[in-house]
Amino acid sequence: MEENNQPSLFDIIVRKGTLKQKIYQNTVEAFNLIKKVIYAKDKIYRENYTSGKQKIPFIITEAGEFELHVQFAGDILIFVMHTNVFEFSRSHEVMQTQYIREDKERSYCGMISIYNFLADSFKYNRVNDIGYMIGRMFVNKDMCYFIEGKRELGMLYPNFGKEKVDLDSTDKIVSSAILYTINFDLLVPPYESLVQVSVGEMKSIIDSYTLKTGKRLGFKFQADQE
């Protein structure tokens, strides 16, 4: 059957599948670099900061192949790699960059999300507590990356194509995520949001301490306004 010099169905399948496999492998490599950096920081911490009487925890937990938890002081950072490949919508700012215009395949990316939760939320199984996505890292076929995120983690879209995932860049990302989390403090919820509590809610609070807790619960997230 003639295809009139057009790519065949299977040519398209192979090309798209090969592209996504490459991006997936690059994202796995990026996630493994994140793990490597975090374990290196753990080694430095144990060797230099755990000799005193007051020990502040720095604990690493692998909750699966694509999920890593890092607890430090009263916080937990969760790094999660999505196993699928995504493309940005046409309206996304990154699609307007020269880097993408030169090769549309560069707009397909793997994604690693970074979440911040209170350590006590997991310790006491407070399932109603709130966490925040503080950033997400996108990795493409060229091993280039950019980050959508809060303050220290944020990266300008025009830099996409200029920055590649390596040990140094990954160390900066992890350090920025930890620093942002440390400086992202727990605020007292507004009095008005807690003044009325039903009998049932009070019993639940007593039984399992289900009073919803989050660093900015009831407040606008300042970084969202920047």
C-alpha positions as CSV (number, residue, x, y, z in Angstrom):
1,M,0.0,0.0,0.0
2,E,1.5,3.3,-1.1
3,E,1.9,6.1,1.5
4,N,2.5,8.9,-1.0
5,N,5.9,9.7,0.5
6,Q,4.2,10.5,3.9
7,P,5.6,8.9,7.1
8,S,4.0,5.6,7.7
9,L,1.9,4.8,10.7
10,F,4.7,2.7,12.2
11,D,7.3,5.3,11.4
12,I,5.4,7.8,13.6
13,I,4.9,5.2,16.4
14,V,8.6,4.4,16.5
15,R,9.7,8.0,16.4
16,K,7.3,9.2,19.1
17,G,8.0,6.1,21.2
18,T,11.7,6.5,20.9
19,L,11.5,10.2,21.9
20,K,9.4,9.4,25.0
21,Q,11.8,6.5,26.0
22,K,14.7,8.9,25.8
23,I,12.9,11.5,27.9
24,Y,11.9,8.9,30.5
25,Q,15.5,7.7,30.7
26,N,16.8,11.3,31.2
27,T,14.2,11.9,33.9
28,V,15.2,8.7,35.7
29,E,18.8,9.9,35.5
30,A,17.8,13.3,36.9
31,F,15.9,11.7,39.7
32,N,18.9,9.4,40.5
33,L,21.1,12.5,40.7
34,I,18.7,14.1,43.2
35,K,19.0,10.9,45.3
36,K,22.8,11.0,45.0
37,V,23.0,14.6,46.1
38,I,20.7,14.1,49.0
39,Y,22.6,11.0,50.3
40,A,25.8,13.1,49.9
41,K,24.3,15.8,52.1
42,D,23.2,13.2,54.6
43,K,26.8,12.0,54.9
44,I,28.1,15.5,55.4
45,Y,25.4,16.1,58.1
46,R,26.1,12.9,60.0
47,E,29.9,13.5,60.0
48,N,29.7,17.1,61.1
49,Y,26.5,17.9,62.9
50,T,25.3,15.0,64.9
51,S,27.9,14.9,67.8
52,G,26.0,17.3,70.1
53,K,23.4,16.4,72.7
54,Q,20.6,18.1,70.7
55,K,20.3,16.1,67.5
56,I,18.2,17.6,64.7
57,P,17.0,14.8,62.4
58,F,18.0,14.5,58.7
59,I,16.3,11.3,57.6
60,I,16.0,9.8,54.1
61,T,13.3,7.4,53.2
62,E,12.8,5.8,49.8
63,A,9.1,5.2,49.5
64,G,9.4,3.4,46.2
65,E,11.5,3.6,43.0
66,F,10.2,7.1,42.2
67,E,9.5,8.6,45.6
68,L,12.0,10.0,48.0
69,H,11.3,11.6,51.5
70,V,13.8,13.8,53.2
71,Q,13.0,14.9,56.8
72,F,14.9,17.7,58.4
73,A,13.9,19.4,61.6
74,G,10.1,19.7,61.5
75,D,9.7,19.4,57.7
76,I,9.6,16.7,55.1
77,L,10.4,17.2,51.4
78,I,9.0,14.6,49.0
79,F,10.5,14.2,45.6
80,V,8.2,12.4,43.2
81,M,9.1,11.4,39.6
82,H,6.1,10.9,37.3
83,T,6.6,8.0,35.0
84,N,4.8,9.6,32.0
85,V,6.0,12.2,29.6
86,F,4.2,15.5,29.1
87,E,4.0,18.3,26.6
88,F,3.2,21.9,27.5
89,S,0.1,23.5,26.2
90,R,0.3,26.0,23.4
91,S,-0.4,28.9,25.8
92,H,2.4,28.0,28.1
93,E,5.2,30.6,28.2
94,V,7.9,28.1,27.5
95,M,6.3,27.3,24.1
96,Q,7.2,30.9,23.0
97,T,11.0,30.4,23.5
98,Q,13.3,30.2,20.6
99,Y,14.7,26.9,21.9
100,I,11.3,25.2,21.5
101,R,10.5,27.0,18.2
102,E,13.6,25.5,16.7
103,D,12.6,21.9,17.6
104,K,9.1,21.2,18.9
105,E,10.2,17.8,20.3
106,R,12.1,19.7,22.9
107,S,8.7,20.7,24.5
108,Y,8.1,17.1,25.6
109,C,9.3,16.6,29.2
110,G,9.5,14.3,32.1
111,M,8.4,15.8,35.5
112,I,9.8,15.6,39.0
113,S,7.6,17.3,41.6
114,I,8.7,18.6,45.0
115,Y,6.3,18.7,47.9
116,N,6.7,20.1,51.4
117,F,4.8,18.7,54.4
118,L,5.1,19.0,58.2
119,A,7.0,16.0,59.7
120,D,4.3,15.8,62.4
121,S,1.6,15.3,59.8
122,F,3.1,11.9,59.0
123,K,4.3,11.1,62.5
124,Y,0.8,11.5,64.0
125,N,-1.0,10.4,60.8
126,R,-2.9,13.8,60.5
127,V,-4.4,13.0,57.2
128,N,-6.2,16.3,57.0
129,D,-3.0,18.4,57.1
130,I,-2.0,20.4,54.1
131,G,1.2,20.1,52.1
132,Y,2.4,22.4,49.2
133,M,4.1,21.7,45.9
134,I,7.0,24.1,46.1
135,G,8.4,23.2,42.6
136,R,8.4,20.9,39.7
137,M,11.4,20.1,37.5
138,F,11.0,19.4,33.8
139,V,13.6,17.4,31.8
140,N,13.6,17.0,28.0
141,K,15.4,14.8,25.4
142,D,18.5,17.1,25.5
143,M,18.8,16.6,29.2
144,C,17.9,20.3,29.5
145,Y,15.7,21.4,32.4
146,F,13.8,24.2,33.9
147,I,11.8,24.6,37.1
148,E,8.4,26.1,37.9
149,G,8.5,26.9,41.6
150,K,8.4,29.3,44.5
151,R,11.0,32.0,44.9
152,E,14.4,30.3,45.2
153,L,13.3,27.4,43.1
154,G,11.8,29.4,40.2
155,M,13.6,29.6,36.9
156,L,13.0,31.9,34.0
157,Y,11.6,30.2,30.9
158,P,14.2,31.8,28.5
159,N,16.8,29.8,30.4
160,F,15.3,26.6,29.1
161,G,17.9,25.1,26.7
162,K,20.8,26.8,28.5
163,E,20.8,24.7,31.6
164,K,21.5,20.9,31.7
165,V,20.9,18.4,34.4
166,D,24.2,17.5,36.1
167,L,25.5,17.0,39.6
168,D,26.1,20.8,40.1
169,S,22.7,21.9,38.9
170,T,21.0,19.1,40.9
171,D,22.8,20.2,44.0
172,K,21.6,23.7,43.6
173,I,18.0,22.5,43.1
174,V,18.1,20.4,46.2
175,S,19.8,23.1,48.3
176,S,17.3,25.7,47.1
177,A,14.4,23.4,48.0
178,I,15.7,22.8,51.5
179,L,16.5,26.5,52.1
180,Y,13.1,27.5,50.8
181,T,11.4,25.0,53.1
182,I,13.4,26.1,56.2
183,N,12.4,29.7,55.5
184,F,8.7,28.8,54.8
185,D,7.5,29.0,58.4
186,L,4.3,27.7,60.0
187,L,2.0,30.6,60.8
188,V,-0.8,30.7,63.4
189,P,-4.2,30.2,61.6
190,P,-6.5,33.2,61.8
191,Y,-8.5,33.1,65.0
192,E,-11.8,33.4,63.1
193,S,-11.1,30.2,61.2
194,L,-11.0,28.2,64.4
195,V,-13.5,29.9,66.7
196,Q,-16.4,27.6,65.9
197,V,-16.0,23.9,66.5
198,S,-18.8,21.4,66.5
199,V,-19.0,18.6,69.2
200,G,-18.3,16.0,66.5
201,E,-15.2,18.0,65.3
202,M,-14.0,18.4,68.9
203,K,-14.3,14.6,69.5
204,S,-12.4,13.9,66.3
205,I,-9.7,16.3,67.4
206,I,-9.4,14.6,70.7
207,D,-9.5,11.1,69.3
208,S,-7.0,11.5,66.4
209,Y,-6.0,15.2,66.4
210,T,-7.5,15.9,63.0
211,L,-7.4,19.7,63.3
212,K,-6.2,20.7,59.8
213,T,-2.6,22.1,59.9
214,G,-0.7,23.7,57.2
215,K,2.1,26.4,57.0
216,R,-0.2,28.9,55.4
217,L,-3.7,27.6,56.2
218,G,-6.1,30.5,56.0
219,F,-3.4,32.8,54.6
220,K,-2.6,33.7,51.0
221,F,0.6,32.0,49.9
222,Q,3.0,35.0,49.5
223,A,5.0,33.4,46.8
224,D,1.9,32.9,44.6
225,Q,1.6,36.7,44.4
226,E,5.1,37.2,43.1
